[in-house]
């Protein structure tokens, strides 16, 4: 019997996924296009975000992640001074960046970005 260990679960907002760093180019596959509220969690396979009123989560696997950083906007949407977590990843030969707003606290979000980098075995 396999047990799933959840490393973190929190409510937040998904701001969309940019293609090649261009806010006007949005990734559209498997539910990544539409912005939404929902919940984000991390487990042994990667980062997952389930939008409200949906059953299948958006998933980014640890081996796809190429970086994590904070910003003040993402995919054409401003966060009114709150930090936006930008998770960079590669999929289908595309350079992608998914944006999440999970907490208004900058130090908390900085730690979360460092945890993602450490978990995905990237060097800062």
C-alpha positions in Angstrom: 0.0 0.0 0.0 1.4 3.4 -1.1 1.0 6.3 1.3 1.0 9.9 0.0 2.8 12.4 2.2 1.7 16.0 1.9 4.6 18.4 2.6 2.4 21.5 2.5 -1.2 22.5 1.8 -2.5 26.0 1.6 -5.2 28.0 -0.1 -4.4 30.6 -2.7 -4.7 31.9 -6.2 -3.4 30.6 -9.5 -2.5 33.6 -11.8 -1.8 31.6 -15.0 1.2 30.2 -16.8 3.3 32.3 -19.1 5.2 30.9 -22.1 8.8 32.0 -22.6 8.4 34.9 -20.1 5.8 36.7 -22.1 2.8 37.8 -20.1 0.6 37.9 -23.2 1.4 34.3 -24.2 -0.4 31.9 -21.9 0.0 28.1 -21.7 -3.4 26.5 -22.5 -3.0 22.7 -22.0 -4.8 20.6 -19.4 -6.5 23.4 -17.4 -3.4 25.7 -17.1 -5.1 28.6 -19.0 -7.8 29.8 -16.7 -7.0 31.7 -13.5 -8.7 30.5 -10.3 -8.8 30.3 -6.5 -8.1 26.9 -5.0 -5.6 25.0 -2.9 -1.9 24.2 -3.5 0.0 21.3 -2.1 3.4 19.7 -2.4 4.1 16.0 -2.2 6.8 13.5 -3.3 5.9 13.9 -7.0 5.8 17.7 -7.2 3.6 20.8 -6.8 -0.2 20.5 -7.4 -3.0 23.2 -7.5 -6.6 22.2 -7.5 -9.0 24.9 -8.7 -12.3 25.3 -6.9 -15.1 23.3 -8.4 -12.7 21.0 -10.4 -11.5 17.5 -9.6 -8.2 17.2 -11.5 -5.3 19.3 -10.2 -2.6 21.2 -12.3 0.7 19.4 -11.6 4.3 20.4 -12.0 6.7 17.5 -11.3 10.0 18.1 -9.4 12.1 17.0 -12.4 10.4 19.7 -14.6 11.1 22.6 -12.2 14.0 24.9 -13.3 13.5 27.7 -10.7 11.3 29.6 -8.3 11.3 33.3 -7.6 9.0 36.1 -6.3 7.5 39.0 -8.2 4.7 41.6 -7.9 2.8 40.5 -11.0 2.4 37.5 -13.3 0.6 36.7 -16.6 -0.7 40.3 -16.9 -2.2 40.4 -13.4 -0.9 42.6 -10.6 -0.9 41.4 -7.0 -1.4 44.9 -5.3 2.0 44.7 -3.5 1.6 41.1 -2.4 4.3 38.5 -3.5 3.6 36.2 -6.4 5.4 32.9 -6.5 6.7 32.2 -10.0 7.6 28.5 -10.6 9.6 28.1 -13.8 9.4 24.7 -15.5 9.9 23.0 -18.8 7.3 20.9 -20.6 6.9 19.9 -24.2 10.0 21.8 -25.2 8.4 25.1 -23.8 9.9 27.4 -21.1 7.0 28.0 -18.8 6.3 29.9 -15.6 3.3 29.4 -13.4 2.2 32.1 -10.9 0.7 31.6 -7.5 -0.4 34.1 -4.7 -0.5 32.1 -1.5 0.3 34.6 1.3 0.6 38.4 1.7 3.8 37.9 3.8 7.0 38.3 1.7 9.3 36.3 4.2 6.9 33.4 4.2 6.8 33.3 0.4 10.6 33.7 0.1 11.0 30.6 2.3 8.4 28.7 0.2 10.5 29.6 -3.0 13.7 28.3 -1.2 11.9 25.1 -0.2 10.8 24.5 -3.8 14.4 25.1 -5.1 15.8 22.7 -2.4 13.2 20.0 -3.0 13.7 20.1 -6.8 17.5 19.8 -6.3 18.4 23.1 -7.8 21.2 25.3 -6.7 20.4 28.9 -5.9 
